[in-house]
Amino acid sequence: MFALDPRLQQDTLLIGDFPLCQLLLMNDAQYPWFILVPRREEVSELFQLSVEEQRQLWQETTFLAETLKDTFGADKMNVATLGNVVSQLHMHVIVRRRHDAAWPAPVWGRHPAVPYSADQVGAIRAKLRLVLADDFQFVEG
């Protein structure tokens, strides 16, 4: 049975579900930073997914990246899977802007997180409701 890593639970806000992945928002208002987590038990590497699941993950990742770029006005999209700290397979999809707090460096460990306010989270959810595909299910929160 799928269970989200406790560190991801602690650092993110649940937005909803694509067919394969749970969509999370990193609780750091400095960047629109999203995370896709395949809802599969004990998967830490891309190659541990079936070929069909790998395709689905890539489809969800590229759809999300393109949608976020247009919605949030990115100068560059950062897409990465690392797993050195949290081994559960997860894909970072981060909107980067030339004026953001870490530009042009990576976002990891640059500045302490600045948690979102409830109003900010509501505004992000409202934006996403307008642009996410029909196969996305929002989780109210």
N, CA, C and O atoms as CSV, one atom per row, in Angstrom:
chain,resi,resn,atom,element,x,y,z
A,1,MET,N,N,0.837,-1.182,0.000
A,1,MET,CA,C,0.000,0.000,0.000
A,1,MET,C,C,0.883,1.248,0.000
A,1,MET,O,O,1.854,1.326,0.752
A,2,PHE,N,N,0.543,2.218,-0.844
A,2,PHE,CA,C,1.316,3.448,-0.965
A,2,PHE,C,C,1.218,4.277,0.312
A,2,PHE,O,O,0.142,4.446,0.885
A,3,ALA,N,N,2.367,4.787,0.740
A,3,ALA,CA,C,2.417,5.732,1.861
A,3,ALA,C,C,3.460,6.787,1.517
A,3,ALA,O,O,4.569,6.464,1.094
A,4,LEU,N,N,3.097,8.034,1.701
A,4,LEU,CA,C,4.014,9.135,1.424
A,4,LEU,C,C,5.089,9.200,2.496
A,4,LEU,O,O,4.800,9.066,3.685
A,5,ASP,N,N,6.331,9.405,2.073
A,5,ASP,CA,C,7.451,9.539,3.004
A,5,ASP,C,C,7.141,10.649,4.012
A,5,ASP,O,O,6.659,11.713,3.624
A,6,PRO,N,N,7.412,10.413,5.302
A,6,PRO,CA,C,7.106,11.416,6.332
A,6,PRO,C,C,7.761,12.777,6.089
A,6,PRO,O,O,7.187,13.804,6.448
A,7,ARG,N,N,8.948,12.800,5.490
A,7,ARG,CA,C,9.600,14.092,5.219
A,7,ARG,C,C,8.857,14.873,4.145
A,7,ARG,O,O,8.765,16.098,4.218
A,8,LEU,N,N,8.329,14.172,3.150
A,8,LEU,CA,C,7.515,14.855,2.150
A,8,LEU,C,C,6.205,15.335,2.769
A,8,LEU,O,O,5.740,16.435,2.469
A,9,GLN,N,N,5.614,14.518,3.625
A,9,GLN,CA,C,4.384,14.941,4.317
A,9,GLN,C,C,4.623,16.211,5.115
A,9,GLN,O,O,3.785,17.113,5.125
A,10,GLN,N,N,5.747,16.279,5.772
A,10,GLN,CA,C,6.076,17.412,6.643
A,10,GLN,C,C,6.319,18.696,5.851
A,10,GLN,O,O,5.948,19.779,6.303
A,11,ASP,N,N,6.933,18.586,4.686
A,11,ASP,CA,C,7.408,19.763,3.946
A,11,ASP,C,C,6.488,20.227,2.823
A,11,ASP,O,O,6.768,21.234,2.173
A,12,THR,N,N,5.387,19.502,2.587
A,12,THR,CA,C,4.551,19.804,1.423
A,12,THR,C,C,3.077,19.909,1.789
A,12,THR,O,O,2.651,19.566,2.892
A,13,LEU,N,N,2.326,20.395,0.819
A,13,LEU,CA,C,0.868,20.469,0.913
A,13,LEU,C,C,0.294,19.617,-0.214
A,13,LEU,O,O,0.737,19.719,-1.358
A,14,LEU,N,N,-0.675,18.791,0.100
A,14,LEU,CA,C,-1.288,17.921,-0.903
A,14,LEU,C,C,-2.233,18.736,-1.779
A,14,LEU,O,O,-3.107,19.445,-1.281
A,15,ILE,N,N,-2.040,18.622,-3.095
A,15,ILE,CA,C,-2.908,19.303,-4.054
A,15,ILE,C,C,-3.926,18.324,-4.631
A,15,ILE,O,O,-5.111,18.644,-4.723
A,16,GLY,N,N,-3.470,17.131,-5.020
A,16,GLY,CA,C,-4.397,16.153,-5.584
A,16,GLY,C,C,-3.670,15.034,-6.290
A,16,GLY,O,O,-2.494,14.773,-6.036
A,17,ASP,N,N,-4.397,14.369,-7.192
A,17,ASP,CA,C,-3.881,13.162,-7.830
A,17,ASP,C,C,-4.069,13.173,-9.339
A,17,ASP,O,O,-5.157,13.445,-9.847
A,18,PHE,N,N,-2.985,12.870,-10.043
A,18,PHE,CA,C,-3.038,12.477,-11.440
A,18,PHE,C,C,-3.292,10.970,-11.453
A,18,PHE,O,O,-3.348,10.361,-10.385
A,19,PRO,N,N,-3.447,10.348,-12.622
A,19,PRO,CA,C,-3.668,8.901,-12.637
A,19,PRO,C,C,-2.578,8.095,-11.919
A,19,PRO,O,O,-2.887,7.105,-11.256
A,20,LEU,N,N,-1.318,8.501,-12.042
A,20,LEU,CA,C,-0.224,7.783,-11.377
A,20,LEU,C,C,0.273,8.504,-10.134
A,20,LEU,O,O,0.504,7.877,-9.100
A,21,CYS,N,N,0.436,9.785,-10.229
A,21,CYS,CA,C,1.169,10.531,-9.201
A,21,CYS,C,C,0.288,11.385,-8.310
A,21,CYS,O,O,-0.744,11.918,-8.718
A,22,GLN,N,N,0.747,11.487,-7.078
A,22,GLN,CA,C,0.206,12.476,-6.157
A,22,GLN,C,C,0.942,13.783,-6.448
A,22,GLN,O,O,2.156,13.789,-6.652
A,23,LEU,N,N,0.195,14.891,-6.466
A,23,LEU,CA,C,0.801,16.203,-6.698
A,23,LEU,C,C,0.867,16.953,-5.380
A,23,LEU,O,O,-0.141,17.145,-4.700
A,24,LEU,N,N,2.080,17.374,-5.036
A,24,LEU,CA,C,2.336,18.102,-3.800
A,24,LEU,C,C,2.884,19.480,-4.137
A,24,LEU,O,O,3.491,19.680,-5.189
A,25,LEU,N,N,2.664,20.420,-3.240
A,25,LEU,CA,C,3.250,21.757,-3.330
A,25,LEU,C,C,4.225,21.897,-2.178
A,25,LEU,O,O,3.839,21.776,-1.015
A,26,MET,N,N,5.486,22.151,-2.492
A,26,MET,CA,C,6.468,22.395,-1.440
A,26,MET,C,C,6.033,23.640,-0.682
A,26,MET,O,O,5.709,24.663,-1.286
A,27,ASN,N,N,6.027,23.550,0.643
A,27,ASN,CA,C,5.544,24.668,1.460
A,27,ASN,C,C,6.645,25.720,1.603
A,27,ASN,O,O,7.181,25.951,2.687
A,28,ASP,N,N,6.959,26.347,0.466
A,28,ASP,CA,C,7.971,27.402,0.406
A,28,ASP,C,C,7.516,28.428,-0.622
A,28,ASP,O,O,7.621,28.200,-1.827
A,29,ALA,N,N,7.016,29.544,-0.146
A,29,ALA,CA,C,6.418,30.565,-1.006
A,29,ALA,C,C,7.432,31.311,-1.869
A,29,ALA,O,O,7.042,32.171,-2.659
A,30,GLN,N,N,8.712,31.007,-1.741
A,30,GLN,CA,C,9.726,31.668,-2.570
A,30,GLN,C,C,9.702,31.176,-4.012
A,30,GLN,O,O,10.176,31.863,-4.917
A,31,TYR,N,N,9.145,29.974,-4.224
A,31,TYR,CA,C,9.132,29.369,-5.553
A,31,TYR,C,C,7.846,28.561,-5.714
A,31,TYR,O,O,7.431,27.895,-4.766
A,32,PRO,N,N,7.206,28.599,-6.877
A,32,PRO,CA,C,6.169,27.609,-7.155
A,32,PRO,C,C,6.875,26.266,-7.414
A,32,PRO,O,O,7.351,26.002,-8.518
A,33,TRP,N,N,6.930,25.444,-6.387
A,33,TRP,CA,C,7.744,24.221,-6.390
A,33,TRP,C,C,6.817,23.049,-6.127
A,33,TRP,O,O,6.270,22.897,-5.035
A,34,PHE,N,N,6.652,22.227,-7.148
A,34,PHE,CA,C,5.726,21.103,-7.071
A,34,PHE,C,C,6.503,19.796,-7.090
A,34,PHE,O,O,7.633,19.731,-7.574
A,35,ILE,N,N,5.877,18.762,-6.556
A,35,ILE,CA,C,6.496,17.442,-6.504
A,35,ILE,C,C,5.465,16.407,-6.930
A,35,ILE,O,O,4.337,16.396,-6.436
A,36,LEU,N,N,5.863,15.543,-7.849
A,36,LEU,CA,C,5.045,14.413,-8.269
A,36,LEU,C,C,5.595,13.155,-7.616
A,36,LEU,O,O,6.793,12.883,-7.693
A,37,VAL,N,N,4.722,12.389,-6.972
A,37,VAL,CA,C,5.133,11.149,-6.315
A,37,VAL,C,C,4.283,10.008,-6.865
A,37,VAL,O,O,3.074,9.979,-6.633
A,38,PRO,N,N,4.894,9.062,-7.594
A,38,PRO,CA,C,4.108,7.918,-8.057
A,38,PRO,C,C,3.514,7.164,-6.859
A,38,PRO,O,O,4.212,6.869,-5.888
A,39,ARG,N,N,2.234,6.864,-6.945
A,39,ARG,CA,C,1.568,6.148,-5.849
A,39,ARG,C,C,1.838,4.648,-6.006
A,39,ARG,O,O,0.944,3.860,-6.319
A,40,ARG,N,N,3.070,4.295,-5.782
A,40,ARG,CA,C,3.506,2.902,-5.841
A,40,ARG,C,C,4.329,2.618,-4.592
A,40,ARG,O,O,5.089,3.466,-4.125
A,41,GLU,N,N,4.169,1.432,-4.071
A,41,GLU,CA,C,4.831,1.047,-2.826
A,41,GLU,C,C,6.313,0.756,-3.056
A,41,GLU,O,O,6.682,0.053,-3.997
A,42,GLU,N,N,7.148,1.304,-2.188
A,42,GLU,CA,C,8.578,0.995,-2.133
A,42,GLU,C,C,9.293,1.155,-3.478
A,42,GLU,O,O,10.035,0.268,-3.900
A,43,VAL,N,N,9.069,2.274,-4.136
A,43,VAL,CA,C,9.760,2.579,-5.390
A,43,VAL,C,C,10.691,3.755,-5.131
A,43,VAL,O,O,10.263,4.822,-4.692
A,44,SER,N,N,11.972,3.539,-5.412
A,44,SER,CA,C,12.953,4.602,-5.211
A,44,SER,C,C,13.682,4.988,-6.499
A,44,SER,O,O,14.395,5.991,-6.530
A,45,GLU,N,N,13.510,4.211,-7.545
A,45,GLU,CA,C,14.210,4.467,-8.808
A,45,GLU,C,C,13.222,4.431,-9.967
A,45,GLU,O,O,12.239,3.691,-9.933
A,46,LEU,N,N,13.488,5.230,-10.984
A,46,LEU,CA,C,12.624,5.255,-12.165
A,46,LEU,C,C,12.456,3.875,-12.785
A,46,LEU,O,O,11.354,3.501,-13.185
A,47,PHE,N,N,13.542,3.122,-12.866
A,47,PHE,CA,C,13.502,1.822,-13.533
A,47,PHE,C,C,12.715,0.774,-12.757
A,47,PHE,O,O,12.455,-0.310,-13.280
A,48,GLN,N,N,12.332,1.078,-11.521
A,48,GLN,CA,C,11.494,0.154,-10.754
A,48,GLN,C,C,10.019,0.251,-11.146
A,48,GLN,O,O,9.217,-0.607,-10.776
A,49,LEU,N,N,9.670,1.279,-11.885
A,49,LEU,CA,C,8.319,1.389,-12.432
A,49,LEU,C,C,8.224,0.532,-13.689
A,49,LEU,O,O,9.225,0.316,-14.371
A,50,SER,N,N,7.034,0.048,-13.994
A,50,SER,CA,C,6.840,-0.654,-15.262
A,50,SER,C,C,7.062,0.339,-16.406
A,50,SER,O,O,7.062,1.551,-16.192
A,51,VAL,N,N,7.247,-0.175,-17.599
A,51,VAL,CA,C,7.444,0.692,-18.759
A,51,VAL,C,C,6.239,1.616,-18.917
A,51,VAL,O,O,6.407,2.803,-19.197
A,52,GLU,N,N,5.045,1.096,-18.745
A,52,GLU,CA,C,3.834,1.918,-18.857
A,52,GLU,C,C,3.804,2.996,-17.773
A,52,GLU,O,O,3.425,4.136,-18.044
A,53,GLU,N,N,4.197,2.646,-16.562
A,53,GLU,CA,C,4.243,3.640,-15.481
A,53,GLU,C,C,5.307,4.705,-15.749
A,53,GLU,O,O,5.108,5.878,-15.433
A,54,GLN,N,N,6.438,4.293,-16.332
A,54,GLN,CA,C,7.467,5.273,-16.695
A,54,GLN,C,C,6.921,6.266,-17.715
A,54,GLN,O,O,7.157,7.469,-17.605
A,55,ARG,N,N,6.197,5.765,-18.696
A,55,ARG,CA,C,5.583,6.647,-19.700
A,55,ARG,C,C,4.583,7.594,-19.040
A,55,ARG,O,O,4.550,8.787,-19.341
A,56,GLN,N,N,3.768,7.046,-18.138
A,56,GLN,CA,C,2.761,7.859,-17.466
A,56,GLN,C,C,3.418,8.938,-16.607
A,56,GLN,O,O,2.967,10.083,-16.593
A,57,LEU,N,N,4.479,8.573,-15.894
A,57,LEU,CA,C,5.200,9.551,-15.080
A,57,LEU,C,C,5.748,10.671,-15.963
A,57,LEU,O,O,5.628,11.848,-15.623
A,58,TRP,N,N,6.342,10.310,-17.083
A,58,TRP,CA,C,6.898,11.328,-17.968
A,58,TRP,C,C,5.789,12.193,-18.557
A,58,TRP,O,O,5.958,13.404,-18.696
A,59,GLN,N,N,4.667,11.589,-18.903
A,59,GLN,CA,C,3.534,12.350,-19.440
A,59,GLN,C,C,3.019,13.341,-18.399
A,59,GLN,O,O,2.771,14.503,-18.721
A,60,GLU,N,N,2.859,12.896,-17.165
A,60,GLU,CA,C,2.382,13.781,-16.104
A,60,GLU,C,C,3.401,14.881,-15.813
A,60,GLU,O,O,3.029,16.028,-15.565
A,61,THR,N,N,4.678,14.529,-15.842
A,61,THR,CA,C,5.741,15.503,-15.575
A,61,THR,C,C,5.786,16.583,-16.645
A,61,THR,O,O,5.821,17.772,-16.326
A,62,THR,N,N,5.786,16.181,-17.906
A,62,THR,CA,C,5.884,17.172,-18.975
A,62,THR,C,C,4.613,18.015,-19.073
A,62,THR,O,O,4.687,19.216,-19.331
A,63,PHE,N,N,3.451,17.397,-18.869
A,63,PHE,CA,C,2.204,18.170,-18.855
A,63,PHE,C,C,2.245,19.206,-17.739
A,63,PHE,O,O,1.911,20.371,-17.952
A,64,LEU,N,N,2.658,18.774,-16.546
A,64,LEU,CA,C,2.708,19.694,-15.413
A,64,LEU,C,C,3.715,20.810,-15.668
A,64,LEU,O,O,3.410,21.978,-15.429
A,65,ALA,N,N,4.901,20.474,-16.146
A,65,ALA,CA,C,5.933,21.487,-16.387
A,65,ALA,C,C,5.457,22.528,-17.397
A,65,ALA,O,O,5.630,23.727,-17.174
A,66,GLU,N,N,4.869,22.091,-18.489
A,66,GLU,CA,C,4.384,23.035,-19.499
A,66,GLU,C,C,3.253,23.898,-18.937
A,66,GLU,O,O,3.208,25.105,-19.175
A,67,THR,N,N,2.356,23.281,-18.202
A,67,THR,CA,C,1.230,24.008,-17.615
A,67,THR,C,C,1.717,25.042,-16.608
A,67,THR,O,O,1.243,26.178,-16.606
A,68,LEU,N,N,2.659,24.655,-15.753
A,68,LEU,CA,C,3.181,25.585,-14.751
A,68,LEU,C,C,3.955,26.724,-15.399
A,68,LEU,O,O,3.863,27.870,-14.958
A,69,LYS,N,N,4.718,26.413,-16.444
A,69,LYS,CA,C,5.476,27.466,-17.143
A,69,LYS,C,C,4.531,28.549,-17.641
A,69,LYS,O,O,4.786,29.739,-17.460
A,70,ASP,N,N,3.448,28.131,-18.262
A,70,ASP,CA,C,2.476,29.090,-18.789
A,70,ASP,C,C,1.708,29.793,-17.672
A,70,ASP,O,O,1.469,30.998,-17.750
A,71,THR,N,N,1.326,29.061,-16.650
A,71,THR,CA,C,0.479,29.598,-15.581
A,71,THR,C,C,1.225,30.558,-14.667
A,71,THR,O,O,0.676,31.575,-14.244
A,72,PHE,N,N,2.486,30.232,-14.360
A,72,PHE,CA,C,3.248,31.026,-13.399
A,72,PHE,C,C,4.323,31.897,-14.046
A,72,PHE,O,O,5.069,32.574,-13.338
A,73,GLY,N,N,4.417,31.893,-15.366
A,73,GLY,CA,C,5.363,32.764,-16.060
A,73,GLY,C,C,6.813,32.446,-15.777
A,73,GLY,O,O,7.590,33.333,-15.422
A,74,ALA,N,N,7.185,31.185,-15.933
A,74,ALA,CA,C,8.561,30.764,-15.660
A,74,ALA,C,C,9.525,31.274,-16.720
A,74,ALA,O,O,9.194,31.342,-17.903
A,75,ASP,N,N,10.720,31.630,-16.275
A,75,ASP,CA,C,11.824,31.861,-17.197
A,75,ASP,C,C,12.478,30.532,-17.558
A,75,ASP,O,O,13.009,30.366,-18.656
A,76,LYS,N,N,12.431,29.584,-16.615
A,76,LYS,CA,C,13.018,28.255,-16.813
A,76,LYS,C,C,12.314,27.284,-15.887
A,76,LYS,O,O,12.029,27.613,-14.735
A,77,MET,N,N,12.032,26.096,-16.381
A,77,MET,CA,C,11.477,25.039,-15.535
A,77,MET,C,C,12.617,24.115,-15.111
A,77,MET,O,O,13.404,23.667,-15.945
A,78,ASN,N,N,12.700,23.835,-13.821
A,78,ASN,CA,C,13.655,22.858,-13.305
A,78,ASN,C,C,12.889,21.577,-13.014
A,78,ASN,O,O,11.924,21.583,-12.251
A,79,VAL,N,N,13.322,20.481,-13.624
A,79,VAL,CA,C,12.693,19.174,-13.435
A,79,VAL,C,C,13.791,18.212,-13.028
A,79,VAL,O,O,14.789,18.060,-13.732
A,80,ALA,N,N,13.602,17.554,-11.873
A,80,ALA,CA,C,14.672,16.682,-11.381
A,80,ALA,C,C,14.132,15.626,-10.437
A,80,ALA,O,O,13.130,15.829,-9.751
A,81,THR,N,N,14.815,14.501,-10.419
A,81,THR,CA,C,14.604,13.489,-9.396
A,81,THR,C,C,15.976,13.176,-8.811
A,81,THR,O,O,16.892,12.786,-9.536
A,82,LEU,N,N,16.113,13.346,-7.513
A,82,LEU,CA,C,17.406,13.132,-6.857
A,82,LEU,C,C,17.329,11.938,-5.910
A,82,LEU,O,O,17.877,10.875,-6.201
A,83,GLY,N,N,16.661,12.108,-4.799
A,83,GLY,CA,C,16.458,11.001,-3.881
A,83,GLY,C,C,17.576,10.733,-2.910
A,83,GLY,O,O,17.599,9.668,-2.292
A,84,ASN,N,N,18.503,11.650,-2.748
A,84,ASN,CA,C,19.595,11.426,-1.803
A,84,ASN,C,C,19.140,11.572,-0.362
A,84,ASN,O,O,19.678,10.901,0.519
A,85,VAL,N,N,18.173,12.421,-0.102
A,85,VAL,CA,C,17.655,12.627,1.253
A,85,VAL,C,C,16.376,11.837,1.451
A,85,VAL,O,O,16.235,11.122,2.443
A,86,VAL,N,N,15.445,11.957,0.520
A,86,VAL,CA,C,14.189,11.196,0.544
A,86,VAL,C,C,14.279,10.182,-0.584
A,86,VAL,O,O,14.239,10.553,-1.757
A,87,SER,N,N,14.399,8.910,-0.242
A,87,SER,CA,C,14.615,7.900,-1.280
A,87,SER,C,C,13.350,7.560,-2.062
A,87,SER,O,O,13.449,7.066,-3.186
A,88,GLN,N,N,12.175,7.807,-1.509
A,88,GLN,CA,C,10.939,7.532,-2.249
A,88,GLN,C,C,10.976,8.305,-3.570
A,88,GLN,O,O,11.252,9.505,-3.588
A,89,LEU,N,N,10.697,7.609,-4.669
A,89,LEU,CA,C,10.753,8.250,-5.977
A,89,LEU,C,C,9.812,9.449,-6.012
A,89,LEU,O,O,8.621,9.331,-5.722
A,90,HIS,N,N,10.365,10.598,-6.370
A,90,HIS,CA,C,9.569,11.814,-6.520
A,90,HIS,C,C,10.262,12.721,-7.524
A,90,HIS,O,O,11.489,12.748,-7.622
A,91,MET,N,N,9.450,13.461,-8.267
A,91,MET,CA,C,9.936,14.330,-9.325
A,91,MET,C,C,9.663,15.779,-8.937
A,91,MET,O,O,8.514,16.168,-8.724
A,92,HIS,N,N,10.717,16.567,-8.846
A,92,HIS,CA,C,10.584,17.996,-8.572
A,92,HIS,C,C,10.268,18.714,-9.885
A,92,HIS,O,O,10.921,18.475,-10.901
A,93,VAL,N,N,9.278,19.582,-9.859
A,93,VAL,CA,C,8.920,20.403,-11.014
A,93,VAL,C,C,8.816,21.830,-10.472
A,93,VAL,O,O,7.829,22.197,-9.834
A,94,ILE,N,N,9.852,22.623,-10.738
A,94,ILE,CA,C,10.008,23.916,-10.067
A,94,ILE,C,C,9.986,25.051,-11.088
A,94,ILE,O,O,10.725,25.045,-12.073
A,95,VAL,N,N,9.121,26.019,-10.821
A,95,VAL,CA,C,9.055,27.231,-11.639
A,95,VAL,C,C,10.193,28.144,-11.192
A,95,VAL,O,O,10.281,28.513,-10.021
A,96,ARG,N,N,11.061,28.502,-12.135
A,96,ARG,CA,C,12.162,29.409,-11.816
A,96,ARG,C,C,11.986,30.709,-12.574
A,96,ARG,O,O,11.583,30.736,-13.737
A,97,ARG,N,N,12.303,31.781,-11.873
A,97,ARG,CA,C,12.251,33.116,-12.464
A,97,ARG,C,C,13.579,33.801,-12.192
A,97,ARG,O,O,14.210,33.558,-11.163
A,98,ARG,N,N,13.996,34.641,-13.096
A,98,ARG,CA,C,15.293,35.307,-12.953
A,98,ARG,C,C,15.396,36.131,-11.679
A,98,ARG,O,O,16.501,36.395,-11.206
A,99,HIS,N,N,14.283,36.537,-11.123
A,99,HIS,CA,C,14.307,37.345,-9.899
A,99,HIS,C,C,14.018,36.529,-8.631
A,99,HIS,O,O,13.837,37.114,-7.563
A,100,ASP,N,N,13.972,35.183,-8.724
A,100,ASP,CA,C,13.655,34.414,-7.510
A,100,ASP,C,C,14.833,34.397,-6.539
A,100,ASP,O,O,15.950,34.775,-6.894
A,101,ALA,N,N,14.574,33.960,-5.325
A,101,ALA,CA,C,15.539,34.061,-4.221
A,101,ALA,C,C,16.848,33.322,-4.473
A,101,ALA,O,O,17.875,33.704,-3.911
A,102,ALA,N,N,16.847,32.284,-5.295
A,102,ALA,CA,C,18.055,31.484,-5.496
A,102,ALA,C,C,18.669,31.624,-6.889
A,102,ALA,O,O,19.754,31.097,-7.131
A,103,TRP,N,N,18.016,32.306,-7.789
A,103,TRP,CA,C,18.482,32.378,-9.186
A,103,TRP,C,C,19.923,32.842,-9.261
A,103,TRP,O,O,20.281,33.794,-8.566
A,104,PRO,N,N,20.763,32.222,-10.065
A,104,PRO,CA,C,20.523,31.107,-10.969
A,104,PRO,C,C,20.879,29.754,-10.352
A,104,PRO,O,O,20.865,28.738,-11.047
A,105,ALA,N,N,21.193,29.730,-9.073
A,105,ALA,CA,C,21.596,28.491,-8.398
A,105,ALA,C,C,20.391,27.563,-8.190
A,105,ALA,O,O,19.244,27.990,-8.324
A,106,PRO,N,N,20.658,26.296,-7.863
A,106,PRO,CA,C,19.559,25.398,-7.500
A,106,PRO,C,C,18.848,25.905,-6.243
A,106,PRO,O,O,19.431,26.649,-5.454
A,107,VAL,N,N,17.596,25.503,-6.059
A,107,VAL,CA,C,16.812,25.983,-4.917
A,107,VAL,C,C,17.156,25.262,-3.615
A,107,VAL,O,O,16.916,25.801,-2.535
A,108,TRP,N,N,17.707,24.070,-3.699
A,108,TRP,CA,C,17.951,23.261,-2.511
A,108,TRP,C,C,18.952,23.921,-1.568
A,108,TRP,O,O,20.082,24.221,-1.954
A,109,GLY,N,N,18.526,24.139,-0.338
A,109,GLY,CA,C,19.417,24.610,0.711
A,109,GLY,C,C,19.905,26.039,0.567
A,109,GLY,O,O,20.823,26.442,1.282
A,110,ARG,N,N,19.332,26.806,-0.320
A,110,ARG,CA,C,19.803,28.181,-0.530
A,110,ARG,C,C,19.312,29.125,0.558
A,110,ARG,O,O,20.074,29.938,1.081
A,111,HIS,N,N,18.031,29.006,0.892
A,111,HIS,CA,C,17.405,29.898,1.866
A,111,HIS,C,C,16.416,29.094,2.699
A,111,HIS,O,O,15.853,28.117,2.206
A,112,PRO,N,N,16.194,29.484,3.954
A,112,PRO,CA,C,15.156,28.804,4.740
A,112,PRO,C,C,13.795,28.959,4.053
A,112,PRO,O,O,13.505,29.991,3.447
A,113,ALA,N,N,12.976,27.921,4.158
A,113,ALA,CA,C,11.645,27.961,3.548
A,113,ALA,C,C,10.802,29.058,4.182
A,113,ALA,O,O,10.906,29.345,5.375
A,114,VAL,N,N,9.968,29.658,3.350
A,114,VAL,CA,C,8.998,30.660,3.797
A,114,VAL,C,C,7.623,30.037,3.565
A,114,VAL,O,O,7.166,29.970,2.424
A,115,PRO,N,N,6.955,29.579,4.630
A,115,PRO,CA,C,5.674,28.881,4.442
A,115,PRO,C,C,4.621,29.761,3.770
A,115,PRO,O,O,4.582,30.975,3.969
A,116,TYR,N,N,3.781,29.125,2.981
A,116,TYR,CA,C,2.658,29.811,2.348
A,116,TYR,C,C,1.614,30.188,3.390
A,116,TYR,O,O,1.433,29.486,4.385
A,117,SER,N,N,0.934,31.295,3.155
A,117,SER,CA,C,-0.259,31.628,3.931
A,117,SER,C,C,-1.432,30.841,3.343
A,117,SER,O,O,-1.351,30.349,2.218
A,118,ALA,N,N,-2.507,30.726,4.098
A,118,ALA,CA,C,-3.703,30.043,3.598
A,118,ALA,C,C,-4.223,30.727,2.335
A,118,ALA,O,O,-4.671,30.051,1.408
A,119,ASP,N,N,-4.168,32.047,2.287
A,119,ASP,CA,C,-4.630,32.782,1.103
A,119,ASP,C,C,-3.763,32.476,-0.115
A,119,ASP,O,O,-4.278,32.328,-1.223
A,120,GLN,N,N,-2.456,32.382,0.085
A,120,GLN,CA,C,-1.557,32.065,-1.030
A,120,GLN,C,C,-1.838,30.668,-1.579
A,120,GLN,O,O,-1.870,30.465,-2.793
A,121,VAL,N,N,-2.040,29.709,-0.677
A,121,VAL,CA,C,-2.347,28.340,-1.117
A,121,VAL,C,C,-3.671,28.332,-1.872
A,121,VAL,O,O,-3.793,27.674,-2.906
A,122,GLY,N,N,-4.652,29.051,-1.366
A,122,GLY,CA,C,-5.940,29.142,-2.048
A,122,GLY,C,C,-5.812,29.720,-3.444
A,122,GLY,O,O,-6.476,29.258,-4.371
A,123,ALA,N,N,-4.966,30.724,-3.602
A,123,ALA,CA,C,-4.756,31.339,-4.916
A,123,ALA,C,C,-4.088,30.360,-5.881
A,123,ALA,O,O,-4.445,30.308,-7.058
A,124,ILE,N,N,-3.126,29.589,-5.392
A,124,ILE,CA,C,-2.466,28.588,-6.243
A,124,ILE,C,C,-3.461,27.516,-6.651
A,124,ILE,O,O,-3.518,27.136,-7.820
A,125,ARG,N,N,-4.246,27.025,-5.699
A,125,ARG,CA,C,-5.267,26.020,-6.025
A,125,ARG,C,C,-6.239,26.558,-7.078
A,125,ARG,O,O,-6.609,25.842,-8.009
A,126,ALA,N,N,-6.647,27.809,-6.930
A,126,ALA,CA,C,-7.580,28.412,-7.888
A,126,ALA,C,C,-6.965,28.470,-9.286
A,126,ALA,O,O,-7.640,28.164,-10.269
A,127,LYS,N,N,-5.694,28.858,-9.383
A,127,LYS,CA,C,-5.005,28.880,-10.683
A,127,LYS,C,C,-4.963,27.484,-11.293
A,127,LYS,O,O,-5.230,27.304,-12.481
A,128,LEU,N,N,-4.621,26.494,-10.459
A,128,LEU,CA,C,-4.484,25.129,-10.965
A,128,LEU,C,C,-5.819,24.554,-11.411
A,128,LEU,O,O,-5.869,23.779,-12.366
A,129,ARG,N,N,-6.895,24.919,-10.739
A,129,ARG,CA,C,-8.231,24.436,-11.130
A,129,ARG,C,C,-8.576,24.845,-12.562
A,129,ARG,O,O,-9.324,24.148,-13.248
A,130,LEU,N,N,-8.039,25.956,-13.001
A,130,LEU,CA,C,-8.329,26.451,-14.346
A,130,LEU,C,C,-7.535,25.732,-15.433
A,130,LEU,O,O,-7.915,25.777,-16.603
A,131,VAL,N,N,-6.445,25.075,-15.066
A,131,VAL,CA,C,-5.525,24.581,-16.098
A,131,VAL,C,C,-5.220,23.087,-16.049
A,131,VAL,O,O,-4.712,22.544,-17.030
A,132,LEU,N,N,-5.509,22.409,-14.953
A,132,LEU,CA,C,-5.155,20.992,-14.890
A,132,LEU,C,C,-6.165,20.144,-15.650
A,132,LEU,O,O,-7.336,20.504,-15.768
A,133,ALA,N,N,-5.697,19.020,-16.158
A,133,ALA,CA,C,-6.480,18.150,-17.031
A,133,ALA,C,C,-7.670,17.527,-16.305
A,133,ALA,O,O,-7.742,17.502,-15.076
A,134,ASP,N,N,-8.593,17.030,-17.112
A,134,ASP,CA,C,-9.793,16.392,-16.571
A,134,ASP,C,C,-9.474,15.161,-15.734
A,134,ASP,O,O,-10.261,14.783,-14.866
A,135,ASP,N,N,-8.327,14.529,-15.986
A,135,ASP,CA,C,-7.986,13.326,-15.222
A,135,ASP,C,C,-7.275,13.646,-13.908
A,135,ASP,O,O,-6.754,12.746,-13.250
A,136,PHE,N,N,-7.250,14.926,-13.522
A,136,PHE,CA,C,-6.668,15.327,-12.238
A,136,PHE,C,C,-7.780,15.490,-11.218
A,136,PHE,O,O,-8.804,16.114,-11.497
A,137,GLN,N,N,-7.571,14.921,-10.023
A,137,GLN,CA,C,-8.547,15.011,-8.937
A,137,GLN,C,C,-7.968,15.850,-7.810
A,137,GLN,O,O,-6.968,15.469,-7.201
A,138,PHE,N,N,-8.587,16.983,-7.529
A,138,PHE,CA,C,-8.139,17.833,-6.429
A,138,PHE,C,C,-8.530,17.221,-5.096
A,138,PHE,O,O,-9.582,16.596,-4.964
A,139,VAL,N,N,-7.663,17.414,-4.110
A,139,VAL,CA,C,-7.961,17.065,-2.725
A,139,VAL,C,C,-8.145,18.382,-1.998
A,139,VAL,O,O,-7.257,19.234,-2.020
A,140,GLU,N,N,-9.265,18.553,-1.369
A,140,GLU,CA,C,-9.521,19.801,-0.644
A,140,GLU,C,C,-8.658,19.844,0.601
A,140,GLU,O,O,-8.478,18.839,1.288
A,141,GLY,N,N,-8.134,21.011,0.876
A,141,GLY,CA,C,-7.289,21.118,2.057
A,141,GLY,C,C,-7.088,22.533,2.475
A,141,GLY,O,O,-6.396,22.794,3.459
